[in-house]
Amino acid sequence: MTASALLVLVVLGRIRRYGTSISWRRRADADWWQRQPIVGAVLRWVAVAALVAAGTAAGLLWLFGFPSMPGAGAFNATQVLDLLKIALTVVAGLGGVVLLAVNLRKQRVTESEHLLAQAKDEREQAQSFNERFGTAAEQLAHENATVRLAGLYAMAGLADDWVENRQICVDVLCGYLRLPQQDDESERKVRESLLRVLVERLDAGWRGSGLDLDLTGVRFTDPAVMELAASGSIRFDRAIFAEAEFALGPRMADSVSYEGAEFRGPVTRFESSATFVGSEFSGRLLFGEFTDWRGGFTFLKCRFVAVEFAIVGWSLHDRIRFDNCDFVDCTFDFGVLDRPLEPGREFVVADSRISGGAIDLRGRGEYGLVLSLRRSKVEGVTFALDPDPIEGQMKVVGLTEVEVANTSLPDLYTRVWSADTVS
């Protein structure tokens, strides 16, 4: 598990910055308020009150035209008492200002203590998450399969709690799947459990989290991988799908990449629109059954060896198109097609090479065009046809700038068009 240990080191380095990340601004504010002396705060508020009083007095004097003040002998006893009341009121107001300053100071100190406590909780929680992460990562790198299984569930449990770094936990789990697989039954069980955990979590607690899954180069023998309900992107680049029947998806992902993937299973069902670049196929490819093909399927520079294309019904909403592909000993089975193509829905092979194999056009009905061959080379291909064809009740192949070698084209089943009539 040397590669696993390397994975642990890389991921631990990636999240190191999260271990000490707290709100430094909160802590700075709290420290500032704690460092301020209470006498200074009171004097500042008294100064503010004095300035307000002086400004008010100056405004009143200006309003009354700055009248001259009478001498002390001009006031009687009642007026002197009134002046004393005013003076005491001013003093009481200043006392209120002092009390307000003290209470405000207490409130600020209380808030700063709360911020410090909150920052401390964040540090402790981050430390706890990091410790759990380190433990789970070490378990995943352990030699014993039972310990690795425990690490798998520990990492998934941490992802449940550590929402802001859930993507990192998922990256570790996907990274484990990308490691070279040991030829070991216990390791196979660990990987099956990991895949099941991802499927269950993504369909429940992690739903809608926008998680991305990087499953580049992983070998899959469990069709459950296509049940992953990730709402982000999924990369199956250079992945291998073998030994089982796969229904291609997943449907909820924002994007799915299959660049360089290999499909070696006995049956592959195309149930969700996708683009395949540089992929390789074998076995039976099934189109049209329980399918929502919004956007269709595009195959670019793909290779098909001994593939049986089975087209059953046309529930697609767009075309199936092959560009710059290589077909070796493949069978295009339109014999099971149970209804005509609707306008704008095509099965197109362009700029490709078809060598060997067969095209099955049996079955009567008003089907019309079922296959378009454009700027391609057809060599050594045979046709399976109805013994008693009826004009207008046949499945037709359209040919545009097609090079034919060692192939006998059935005139009744083919139509030749110029390049100007097709796109």
C-alpha positions as CSV (number, residue, x, y, z in Angstrom):
1,M,0.0,0.0,0.0
2,T,2.9,2.4,-0.7
3,A,0.7,4.3,-3.1
4,S,-2.0,4.6,-0.4
5,A,0.6,6.1,2.0
6,L,1.5,8.6,-0.7
7,L,-2.2,9.5,-1.1
8,V,-2.4,10.1,2.6
9,L,0.6,12.5,2.6
10,V,-0.7,14.4,-0.4
11,V,-4.2,14.9,1.0
12,L,-2.9,15.8,4.5
13,G,-0.8,18.5,2.9
14,R,-3.7,19.8,0.9
15,I,-5.9,20.3,4.0
16,R,-3.2,21.5,6.4
17,R,-4.2,25.1,5.8
18,Y,-7.7,24.3,7.2
19,G,-6.5,23.2,10.6
20,T,-5.6,26.7,11.8
21,S,-8.2,28.7,9.9
22,I,-10.2,30.8,12.3
23,S,-11.6,34.3,12.0
24,W,-8.6,36.4,12.8
25,R,-10.7,39.5,12.4
26,R,-13.0,38.5,15.2
27,R,-10.0,37.7,17.4
28,A,-8.4,41.1,16.6
29,D,-11.6,43.0,17.4
30,A,-12.0,41.1,20.7
31,D,-8.4,41.8,21.7
32,W,-8.8,45.5,20.8
33,W,-11.8,46.0,23.1
34,Q,-10.1,44.1,25.9
35,R,-7.0,46.3,25.7
36,Q,-8.9,49.6,26.0
37,P,-8.9,51.1,29.6
38,I,-12.3,51.9,31.0
39,V,-11.1,55.4,32.2
40,G,-10.3,56.3,28.6
41,A,-13.7,55.1,27.4
42,V,-15.5,57.2,30.1
43,L,-13.4,60.3,29.3
44,R,-14.2,60.0,25.7
45,W,-17.9,59.8,26.3
46,V,-17.8,62.8,28.8
47,A,-15.9,64.8,26.2
48,V,-18.6,63.9,23.6
49,A,-21.3,65.0,26.1
50,A,-19.5,68.3,26.9
51,L,-19.1,69.1,23.2
52,V,-22.9,68.4,22.6
53,A,-23.8,70.6,25.6
54,A,-21.4,73.4,24.5
55,G,-22.8,73.3,21.0
56,T,-26.4,73.4,22.3
57,A,-25.6,76.4,24.6
58,A,-23.9,78.2,21.8
59,G,-26.9,77.6,19.5
60,L,-29.3,79.0,22.1
61,L,-27.2,82.1,22.7
62,W,-27.0,82.7,19.0
63,L,-30.8,82.2,18.7
64,F,-31.4,84.9,21.3
65,G,-28.8,87.3,19.9
66,F,-26.2,86.7,22.6
67,P,-28.0,88.6,25.4
68,S,-26.0,90.0,28.3
69,M,-26.2,88.1,31.5
70,P,-27.5,89.9,34.7
71,G,-25.4,90.2,37.8
72,A,-25.6,87.7,40.7
73,G,-27.7,90.2,42.7
74,A,-30.4,90.2,40.1
75,F,-31.5,86.7,41.0
76,N,-33.9,86.0,43.8
77,A,-34.0,82.8,45.9
78,T,-36.4,81.0,43.7
79,Q,-34.4,81.7,40.6
80,V,-31.2,80.6,42.4
81,L,-32.8,77.3,43.3
82,D,-33.9,76.8,39.7
83,L,-30.3,77.4,38.5
84,L,-29.1,74.9,41.1
85,K,-31.7,72.3,39.7
86,I,-30.4,72.9,36.2
87,A,-26.8,72.4,37.4
88,L,-27.7,69.2,39.2
89,T,-29.6,68.0,36.1
90,V,-26.5,68.6,34.0
91,V,-24.3,66.7,36.5
92,A,-26.8,63.9,36.6
93,G,-26.7,63.8,32.8
94,L,-22.9,63.6,32.9
95,G,-23.3,60.7,35.4
96,G,-25.7,59.0,33.0
97,V,-23.1,59.4,30.3
98,V,-20.5,57.8,32.5
99,L,-22.9,54.9,33.3
100,L,-23.7,54.5,29.6
101,A,-20.0,54.3,28.9
102,V,-19.4,51.7,31.5
103,N,-22.4,49.6,30.4
104,L,-21.3,49.9,26.8
105,R,-17.8,48.8,27.8
106,K,-19.2,45.8,29.6
107,Q,-21.3,44.9,26.5
108,R,-18.3,45.1,24.3
109,V,-16.2,43.0,26.6
110,T,-19.0,40.5,26.8
111,E,-19.2,40.4,23.0
112,S,-15.5,40.1,22.6
113,E,-15.4,37.2,25.1
114,H,-18.1,35.5,23.1
115,L,-16.1,36.0,19.9
116,L,-13.0,34.5,21.6
117,A,-15.0,31.6,22.8
118,Q,-16.5,31.1,19.4
119,A,-13.0,31.3,17.8
120,K,-11.8,28.7,20.3
121,D,-14.7,26.4,19.5
122,E,-13.9,26.7,15.8
123,R,-10.2,25.9,16.5
124,E,-11.1,22.9,18.6
125,Q,-13.6,21.7,16.0
126,A,-11.1,22.2,13.2
127,Q,-8.5,20.3,15.2
128,S,-11.0,17.5,15.9
129,F,-11.9,17.2,12.2
130,N,-8.2,17.2,11.2
131,E,-7.5,14.5,13.8
132,R,-10.4,12.4,12.5
133,F,-9.2,13.0,8.9
134,G,-5.7,11.9,9.7
135,T,-6.9,8.8,11.5
136,A,-9.2,7.8,8.7
137,A,-6.6,8.4,6.0
138,E,-4.0,6.3,7.9
139,Q,-6.6,3.5,8.2
140,L,-7.2,3.7,4.4
141,A,-3.5,3.2,3.9
142,H,-3.3,0.2,6.3
143,E,-2.1,-3.2,5.1
144,N,-5.1,-5.0,6.7
145,A,-8.3,-4.9,4.6
146,T,-10.5,-4.8,7.8
147,V,-8.7,-1.6,9.0
148,R,-9.1,-0.1,5.5
149,L,-12.8,-0.8,5.6
150,A,-13.0,0.9,9.0
151,G,-11.1,3.9,7.5
152,L,-13.6,4.0,4.6
153,Y,-16.6,4.4,7.0
154,A,-14.7,6.8,9.2
155,M,-13.9,9.1,6.2
156,A,-17.6,8.9,5.0
157,G,-18.7,9.8,8.6
158,L,-16.4,12.7,8.6
159,A,-17.8,13.9,5.3
160,D,-21.2,13.8,6.9
161,D,-20.1,16.2,9.6
162,W,-17.5,18.4,7.9
163,V,-19.7,20.0,5.3
164,E,-17.3,22.8,4.2
165,N,-14.6,20.2,3.4
166,R,-16.9,17.4,2.3
167,Q,-15.4,17.6,-1.2
168,I,-11.9,16.8,0.2
169,C,-13.2,13.7,1.9
170,V,-14.9,12.6,-1.3
171,D,-11.7,13.2,-3.2
172,V,-9.8,10.9,-0.8
173,L,-12.4,8.1,-1.3
174,C,-12.2,8.5,-5.1
175,G,-8.5,8.6,-4.9
176,Y,-8.5,5.3,-3.1
177,L,-10.5,3.8,-6.0
178,R,-7.9,5.2,-8.4
179,L,-5.0,3.4,-6.7
180,P,-3.8,0.2,-8.5
181,Q,-6.1,-2.6,-7.5
182,Q,-4.6,-5.6,-5.7
183,D,-5.6,-9.0,-7.0
184,D,-7.2,-9.8,-3.6
185,E,-10.7,-10.8,-2.6
186,S,-10.6,-8.7,0.5
187,E,-9.5,-5.6,-1.4
188,R,-12.3,-6.2,-3.9
189,K,-14.8,-6.2,-1.0
190,V,-13.4,-2.9,0.3
191,R,-13.8,-1.3,-3.1
192,E,-17.4,-2.6,-3.4
193,S,-18.2,-1.2,0.0
194,L,-16.7,2.1,-0.9
195,L,-18.7,2.3,-4.1
196,R,-21.9,1.4,-2.1
197,V,-21.2,4.1,0.5
198,L,-20.8,6.7,-2.3
199,V,-24.0,5.6,-3.9
200,E,-26.0,5.7,-0.6
201,R,-24.6,9.0,0.6
202,L,-25.0,10.8,-2.7
203,D,-28.6,9.7,-2.8
204,A,-29.3,10.9,0.8
205,G,-27.2,13.2,3.0
206,W,-24.9,14.5,0.3
207,R,-27.6,15.1,-2.3
208,G,-27.4,18.5,-3.8
209,S,-23.9,19.2,-2.5
210,G,-22.5,19.8,-5.9
211,L,-19.8,17.2,-5.4
212,D,-17.4,16.3,-8.2
213,L,-16.2,12.7,-8.6
214,D,-12.8,11.9,-10.3
215,L,-12.9,8.2,-11.1
216,T,-10.2,8.4,-13.8
217,G,-8.7,5.0,-14.7
218,V,-10.8,3.0,-12.3
219,R,-11.9,-0.5,-13.2
220,F,-15.6,-1.2,-12.5
221,T,-17.3,-4.6,-12.4
222,D,-20.3,-3.4,-10.4
223,P,-23.1,-1.6,-12.4
224,A,-24.0,0.3,-9.2
225,V,-21.5,2.9,-10.3
226,M,-24.1,4.3,-12.7
227,E,-26.4,5.0,-9.8
228,L,-24.1,7.7,-8.4
229,A,-26.4,10.7,-7.8
230,A,-23.6,13.3,-7.9
231,S,-24.9,16.8,-8.9
232,G,-21.4,18.0,-9.9
233,S,-19.2,16.5,-12.6
234,I,-18.1,12.9,-12.9
235,R,-14.9,11.8,-14.7
236,F,-14.8,8.2,-16.1
237,D,-11.8,9.0,-18.3
238,R,-9.8,5.9,-19.1
239,A,-12.0,3.9,-16.8
240,I,-12.8,0.2,-17.6
241,F,-16.3,-1.2,-17.4
242,A,-16.2,-5.0,-17.5
243,E,-17.8,-8.3,-16.6
244,A,-21.3,-6.8,-16.0
245,E,-24.2,-5.0,-17.8
246,F,-23.9,-1.3,-17.5
247,A,-26.7,1.3,-18.1
248,L,-24.8,4.4,-18.9
249,G,-25.5,7.5,-16.8
250,P,-25.5,8.9,-14.2
251,R,-28.4,11.1,-15.0
252,M,-28.2,13.8,-12.2
253,A,-24.6,14.9,-12.9
254,D,-23.9,18.2,-14.5
255,S,-21.4,16.6,-16.8
256,V,-20.0,13.1,-17.4
257,S,-16.7,12.5,-19.2
258,Y,-15.8,9.1,-20.8
259,E,-12.7,10.1,-22.6
260,G,-10.5,7.1,-23.4
261,A,-12.9,4.8,-21.4
262,E,-13.2,1.1,-22.3
263,F,-16.5,-0.8,-22.3
264,R,-15.9,-4.5,-22.2
265,G,-19.1,-5.7,-20.6
266,P,-21.5,-8.1,-22.3
267,V,-24.2,-5.4,-22.7
268,T,-24.0,-1.7,-22.5
269,R,-27.3,0.3,-22.3
270,F,-27.3,3.9,-23.5
271,E,-29.8,5.6,-21.2
272,S,-28.5,9.1,-20.8
273,S,-27.0,11.5,-23.3
274,A,-23.2,11.6,-23.5
275,T,-20.2,12.2,-25.6
276,F,-17.4,9.6,-26.0
277,V,-14.0,10.5,-27.1
278,G,-11.3,7.9,-27.9
279,S,-13.3,5.2,-26.2
280,E,-13.3,1.5,-27.1
281,F,-16.3,-0.8,-27.1
282,S,-17.1,-4.5,-27.4
283,G,-20.1,-6.6,-26.6
284,R,-23.7,-5.5,-27.3
285,L,-24.6,-1.8,-27.4
286,L,-28.3,-1.3,-26.8
287,F,-30.1,1.9,-27.9
288,G,-33.7,2.9,-27.5
289,E,-35.0,0.9,-24.5
290,F,-36.1,3.0,-21.5
291,T,-34.1,5.9,-22.9
292,D,-34.2,9.6,-22.6
293,W,-31.7,10.8,-25.2
294,R,-32.1,14.5,-24.9
295,G,-29.0,15.8,-26.7
296,G,-28.3,12.4,-28.2
297,F,-25.0,10.5,-28.3
298,T,-21.8,11.5,-30.0
299,F,-18.8,9.2,-30.6
300,L,-15.6,10.8,-31.6
301,K,-12.5,8.8,-32.6
302,C,-13.9,5.7,-31.0
303,R,-13.1,2.1,-31.8
304,F,-15.7,-0.7,-32.0
305,V,-14.6,-4.4,-32.2
306,A,-17.1,-7.2,-32.7
307,V,-19.8,-4.9,-31.4
308,E,-23.5,-5.6,-32.0
309,F,-25.5,-2.4,-32.3
310,A,-29.1,-3.1,-31.3
311,I,-31.6,-0.4,-32.0
312,V,-34.9,-1.2,-30.4
313,G,-37.4,1.6,-30.8
314,W,-36.7,5.3,-31.2
315,S,-37.5,7.1,-28.0
316,L,-34.5,9.4,-28.6
317,H,-34.9,13.1,-28.8
318,D,-31.8,13.7,-31.1
319,R,-29.3,11.8,-33.3
320,I,-26.7,9.2,-32.6
321,R,-23.6,10.3,-34.4
322,F,-20.2,8.6,-35.0
323,D,-17.3,10.7,-36.3
324,N,-13.9,9.4,-37.2
325,C,-14.6,6.0,-35.7
326,D,-13.3,2.6,-36.6
327,F,-15.7,-0.4,-36.8
328,V,-14.3,-3.9,-37.0
329,D,-16.5,-6.9,-37.5
330,C,-19.5,-5.1,-36.1
331,T,-23.2,-5.8,-36.6
332,F,-25.7,-3.0,-37.0
333,D,-29.0,-4.7,-36.1
334,F,-31.9,-2.7,-37.2
335,G,-34.0,-5.8,-37.5
336,V,-35.4,-5.3,-34.0
337,L,-36.4,-1.7,-34.8
338,D,-40.1,-1.5,-34.0
339,R,-41.1,1.9,-35.3
340,P,-40.0,4.5,-37.9
341,L,-37.5,7.3,-37.1
342,E,-39.1,10.6,-36.4
343,P,-37.8,13.7,-38.2
344,G,-34.5,15.0,-37.0
345,R,-33.6,11.7,-35.3
346,E,-30.8,9.9,-37.1
347,F,-28.2,7.2,-36.8
348,V,-25.2,8.8,-38.6
349,V,-21.7,7.4,-39.3
350,A,-19.4,10.0,-40.8
351,D,-15.8,10.1,-41.8
352,S,-15.4,6.6,-40.4
353,R,-14.2,3.1,-41.6
354,I,-16.4,0.0,-41.4
355,S,-14.6,-3.2,-42.1
356,G,-16.3,-6.6,-41.9
357,G,-19.5,-7.3,-40.1
358,A,-23.1,-6.9,-41.2
359,I,-26.0,-4.5,-41.5
360,D,-29.4,-6.1,-40.6
361,L,-32.3,-4.4,-42.4
362,R,-34.9,-7.1,-42.0
363,G,-38.5,-6.3,-41.0
364,R,-41.3,-4.7,-43.0
365,G,-43.0,-1.4,-42.3
366,E,-42.9,2.2,-43.3
367,Y,-39.5,2.8,-41.7
368,G,-37.7,4.8,-44.3
369,L,-34.1,5.9,-43.5
370,V,-32.5,4.1,-40.5
371,L,-28.8,4.6,-41.2
372,S,-26.8,7.4,-42.8
373,L,-23.2,6.7,-44.0
374,R,-21.3,9.9,-45.0
375,R,-17.8,10.3,-46.3
376,S,-16.9,6.8,-45.0
377,K,-15.3,3.6,-46.2
378,V,-17.3,0.4,-46.2
379,E,-15.3,-2.8,-46.8
380,G,-16.3,-6.4,-46.6
381,V,-19.8,-5.7,-45.1
382,T,-22.8,-8.0,-45.7
383,F,-26.4,-7.2,-45.6
384,A,-29.2,-9.2,-44.0
385,L,-32.4,-8.6,-46.0
386,D,-36.0,-9.7,-46.3
387,P,-36.4,-12.5,-48.8
388,D,-39.5,-10.8,-50.4
389,P,-39.0,-7.0,-50.1
390,I,-41.9,-4.7,-50.8
391,E,-41.2,-1.2,-52.3
392,G,-41.8,1.5,-49.7
393,Q,-41.8,-1.0,-46.8
394,M,-38.1,-1.3,-46.2
395,K,-35.4,0.0,-43.9
396,V,-33.1,2.2,-46.0
397,V,-29.5,3.1,-45.8
398,G,-28.4,6.6,-47.1
399,L,-25.0,6.9,-48.7
400,T,-23.2,10.2,-49.2
401,E,-19.6,10.1,-50.7
402,V,-19.1,6.6,-49.4
403,E,-16.2,4.5,-50.7
404,V,-17.3,0.8,-51.1
405,A,-14.9,-2.2,-51.4
406,N,-15.8,-5.9,-51.4
407,T,-19.3,-5.1,-50.5
408,S,-22.5,-5.7,-52.6
409,L,-24.9,-2.9,-51.9
410,P,-28.6,-3.8,-52.2
411,D,-30.2,-1.3,-54.6
412,L,-33.7,-1.5,-53.1
413,Y,-32.3,-0.7,-49.6
414,T,-29.9,2.1,-50.4
415,R,-30.2,5.7,-51.4
416,V,-27.3,7.7,-52.8
417,W,-27.4,11.5,-52.0
418,S,-25.0,14.3,-52.9
419,A,-23.1,16.2,-50.2
420,D,-25.3,19.2,-50.7
421,T,-28.4,17.4,-49.4
422,V,-27.0,16.4,-46.0
423,S,-25.3,18.2,-43.1
